[in-house]
Amino acid sequence: MPVVVGTWPGSLPSSPQWGGGESRESNVIRSQNAGPKKMRRRYTATSIIHQWPITLTAAQVATLETFFRTTLSEVGVFDGLNHPRSGAAMECRFRAAPAYSNIGPDAYRTVLQLEELPTPSFP
C-alpha cells in the first residue's frame, strides 16, 4: 500500500459541491476463445475514480496548487477526505493536475480527478 505523504488542507472544500460522479476501474479480463467469452478478475481490489467538482477562491487555488505540486510532488497519496456517499475515510491521489475556470470575481471552478485507493484486504 502506498505511503500517505499529505493530508487534505482544511481550508479547501472537503466534499464535492455539484454534479460529481464516481466509477470503478475495470477489473475483468475476457478471453479471446471461440464461443462465450470466459471472464476472470484481474486484481483482488480496484480503485474508484471520483470526479470531484469544487468552487475555490484565488487563495484556495494557491493552497491547492501548493498541496498538489509541493506537498504531494504531483504523485503522492493523501488522506483527509471522506467518500461522498458512504462517509468512509479515503486514501487518494490525483489522476490529473487540477485545471481551473474563472467563473466570477475571485471564483474558480475545477473538477478534481481523484483516485480512491483500495483498502487492502488480507485473507
Secondary structure, DSSP 4 states (H G I P E B T S, - for coil): -PPEEEE--TTS-SS--SS-EEEEPP-EEE---SSSPPEEES-S---EEEEEEEEE-HHHHHHHHHIIIIISTTT-EEEEEE-TTT--EEEEEESS----EEEETTEEEEEEEEEEPPPP---
